[in-house]
Amino acid sequence: MTPRGLRPLLGVLAAIGLCAQVPTIGVLDFYGLRGVSEADIRKVLTVKEGDPLPKSKADVEEAIEAVKNIVRARLEAVCCDQGKAILYVGVEERGGAHFDYNATPAGESKLPEEVHHVYAQFLLAVNRAARGGETTESLVEGHSLLSDPAAREQQLRFVPLAETHFDLLREVLKSSADEEHRAMAAYVLGYTRNKRAIIGDLQLALRDPDDTVRNNAMRSLAAIAVLGSLQPPDTDREEKIEVSATWFIEMLDSLIWSDRATALNVLVTLTEKRDPRVIGHLREQAIPALAEMARWKHLEHALPAFILLGRVAGINETEIQATWAKGDRAKLIDRAIPRSAKKK
């Protein structure tokens, strides 16, 4: 795992070396397809299920972008399905949904060596824990605390660091030209005691041009959202913690698979109490993307979208889980799609 990635905490484990010595495609799936068909994309792909991953990701993306009405394409391989790679093919169609990123900052601010050292030690511990299959975590404190003792020990060291370097962490996240330092700031900042004070900083980072910065910011916001959900209903307005769902919903149309995967997990948390505003926003904007992702072949990745569709359709949690357990995804997905939106 690279010093910037935290995906093993999400169960994504994008380092395909964890799957096999020579990665073979076990599952090939798609997203972003509205007018263009999967068959059209498969015609220009150089690989299929059972093949090794393509040697040149860029060449395959370029071939897909030559397909009529495709503006951009993205290949992303993640781990694992029965020891094999899952290859996602994402596209952005002409005139389709688009998620914009901010320009790359140009500031010179960086984090001190002590923050960098603890973060690096933390990632090493996470990597070891992930290889051992230990990736469970608690978010009830408003930040991640992993069950793995070594990783948790490093996380607890972030708490005083976040207080000591609070202003610098915010500055680096917003303005540093160094993406590694922005990624560290997005994660470590989540350990500050004043969670309300950093929500705006982290929401702005959801449009950072770097994938890992966005991923870390989403993770920090997800933990803060959990803390907010545990507040008593009569919490004073000035003390209440509220994380907006808006940008997470917009990220469901991102070309980047990791944006979508993390946003799905955050939205499952944000809709646990079925806030009518969030459910309504999902119903208005996200049903096509959710339906597409709920059909993904890898069940672990499809489940969050399936849960969200069930909630949007007003189906109770027991029925959502029972339908999933029966393997009857199509039935629930069909119920969630408005008749006016169904293909004739």
N, C-alpha and C positions, 0 to 999 in steps of 0.2 A: 504494500500500500504506500502511495506517495505521501510526503509530508503534508499535503493539502487536503487529502480525502478523508471523509468521515462516513463513507457509505456502508462499511460493515456494520455500523450501528443501526442502519436501517434495514439490514438483511439483504442489501443489494449485492454487496461483494463484487464490485465491478472488476476487480483484478482477476481476470480469467485464469491466471495461473493457479488459482485455488480450485478450479474445476477439473483441469486435466493438463497433462504435459503438452499435448497437442490438441488445442481446442477444436472440438467438433460441434457443429450446430445441431442442437437437439430440438429447438423450437425456433421457428421463424415467424415473426408477427409484425403487424403494421399499425400505423396511426396517422391521422391527418387526411385520410381518404374520404372525400365527399363525392366529387364528380368523377374522379379517376378511379378505375377499378384495381383491385389487387392483382388481377390477371395481367393488366397492362404493366404493372411494376415488375412482376415476376419475369416477364419477357426479357427485360434488360438486366436482371440480376445475374451475376456470374455464379451464384451459389444457391443451394437448396438444403433442406433438412438432410442431415447425414454427411454433408460436405465439411471440410475444414473452413474456418473463418477466411474471408477474402484476404489476399495478401496486401491489397491496396484499398483501404477504406475510401480514400479520395477519388480513385478511379470509378468505384461503384457509385458513389454519390453523384459524380459528374454524369454518369450514364443515366441515372434516374432523372436528373435535372433536365436532360434532353427530351424527356417524355412530354408530350403536349400538355399544357396547362400546369406543369409542375415548375414552381419558382425555385424552391430549395429542397434539399434532401439531407437526411442525417442517418447514419448507421451507428448503433450503439450496442455493444455486446456486454451482457451482464451474466452473472453466475447465480444459480446453476439449475438445471432441470435434469435430474437423474445423472448427474456428473457431466452433463454437456452444457455448452453455452446456449444462452438465449439471445438471438439476434433480432433487435428491433429496427425496423425501417420506418423512419418518420418522414413525412413530406409536408410541404406547405404549398397549397394550390393557389393559382392565380386568382386574386380576389377573395381568398379565404382568410380565416382568422390569423392574426399575426400578433406575437408578443414582442414588444420593443424593449431594448436594453438601453441603459444610460451610456454615455460616452465614457471611455476609460479615464479615470482621474489622472492628474499630472502632478500631484503633490509629492513632497519628499519625506514626509513623516513616516517613521517606522517604529515598531515596538521594541522594547529593550530586550536584551539577551535572556534575561530570566524568564520572560513570557515565552519566548521562542523555545527555550530549553524544556520547560514544563510541557508545552504543547507537543513537542517532539517525543518526549517520554510517554505522554498520554497516547499518542498514535501508535507507538510501539506496543504498548500494553493492549490497546484495542485490537491490533493485528493478531497478537497472540491469543486473545480471548476469542476472536472471530474464528481462528483456525480450530479452536477447541469447541466451537459451536455455542459459546456463551456470549450472547449479545442482548440479553434482556436488560431493561433499564426502568427506573422509576422517574416520573416527571412531576410528582406532586409538590416538590419544593420550588417549582418554576424553572428548574434546570435539570439536565440529565444527571442521574446518578446510576451508574452501571452496577450490575450485581457482581461482576468480576472484581475482586478485591484490589488487584494491582491498578486496573483502569480507574476504579472509583477513587483510589488514593490520589491519583494525579488530578482528577476532576475537583476534588476538595481543595487542592492547592490553587485552583483558579479563583476561588472565592476571595481570598485576600488580595490576589493580584488584580482582580476586577475593581476592587475598591481603591487600591493604590494608584492604578493607572486609568481610572475611569475616563477622565477627559481625553487622554491620549488615545484610548481605544476607540472612542467616538470619532476623534479626528482622523485616525488611520482608516477606519471603516469608510468614512465619507470621501476622503481626499487622497489617500496614498496611491501612488502609481504602481506599487508592488502588490500584485494580486495575492501572493502568499501571506503577506502581512494583513491584507484586508480579510482574507479567509480566517486567519487566527483571531482577528478582532471580532468578527461576526460570531464566532463560537465563544470566546472567553467573555465577551461583554454580557452574554446571557447569564453569567454567574454573579452579576452585581445584585445587591440587595434591593435596590430601587428599580423594580421591573417596569413600572409605568414609564419611567424616564427614558427608557431605551426602545420602546415600541416603535416610535417614529424613525429612529436610526435604522432599526432592523427592517422595517417595511420599505424604506428607501433602498436598502441593500438587496431587496428582492428583484430589483432591476439592474443589478450589477452585471457588467459584461462577462464576468467569470463564473463558470458553472459552480465551482466549489464555494465561492462566496455566497451565491444565492442559496445553495444547499444548506450551508451552515446557518445562514440567517433564518431560513425556514425552520430548521431544527430548534433554534433558540426561541423563535416565536411560538412554535408548537408547545414547548414546555411552559412558556408564559401563559398560553391559552388554557392549559390544564390547571395551572394555579388559579387563574381567573374563574374557571368553572367551579372551583371549590369554595369560592367566597360566599358567605351568607347573602341571601336575597336583599337584606336591608343594609348592605355595605354602603357607606357614604359615597356619594357620587365622585368626590375628589380622590377617594382611595380606590375606587373600583378599577379593576384591570380588564380592558376590553381589547381584543385583537380582531381587526377587521378581516373579513373573509374575501374582500373584493379582489385583491391581487392574486390570491391563491386560486380563485376561480378563473381569472384570466390566464393563469399559468397552465391550466388544463389544455390550452391550445398551443402551448409552447412546442417548438420544433425539437427541443431537447428532452429526451426521455426522462432523465433524472429530475428535471423540473416537474414533470407530470407526476412521477411516482411519489415524490416528496409532498407535493401539493395535495395529492389524493389523501395521504395519511393525515396531514394537518386538517383537512376538511372533514374527515371522519370524526376527529376530535371536536372541531368547531360546531358540528351538527348533532352532537350527542343529545342535547336538550331540544333539538328541532326548532331553533329560533326561526320564526316565520320569515324574517327578512333574508336570512341566509338561504333557507330552503327556496324561497321565491326567486332569489338571484340565480341559484343553480338551475331552477326550472326554466328561467328565461334564457339563460346563456349557455348552459353546459350539457344539456341532455345528449346532443350528438356525440360529443367527446366521451362522455361517461358511458354511453351505450357501446361505443367502439372498444373502449378499454375493458369494460365488463365482459367482453367476449374473448379477451386474450386467452391464449391456450395455457399459459402458466398460471395456475390457480392463485398462488400467493400474490401475484401482481394484479390479477383481475378482481380479487375480493373487495378492496376498498371502493372501487368504482361501482361494484354491484351493491354494496351497502348504501352508498350515496344515492343510487338510483331508487332503491327501495324506499328510502326516506323521502325523496322527492315525490314518489308516488303515494305517500301516505301509508305505506305498509308497516305494520308493527314489527319490532325487532325479532320477536319469536318467529314470525312467518318468514322474514328475510332469511334468518339462519336455517329454518327448516327447508326452505326452497333451495338454498345453496347446498345443504347436505344431501338433498335428493338429486342434485346435479341437473336441476331444471332451470338453468339460467335464462333460457329463451323466454320462458313464461313471464318471469318478473320483468325482464327487459322490455318485452312487448307491452306490458301494463304501464310502464313508465313513459313510453314514447307517446306524445299526443297524436291523435289520429291525423291531424293536419300535417304532421311532420313525417309520417310513415311513407315509405316509398310505395308507389303504386305498382 
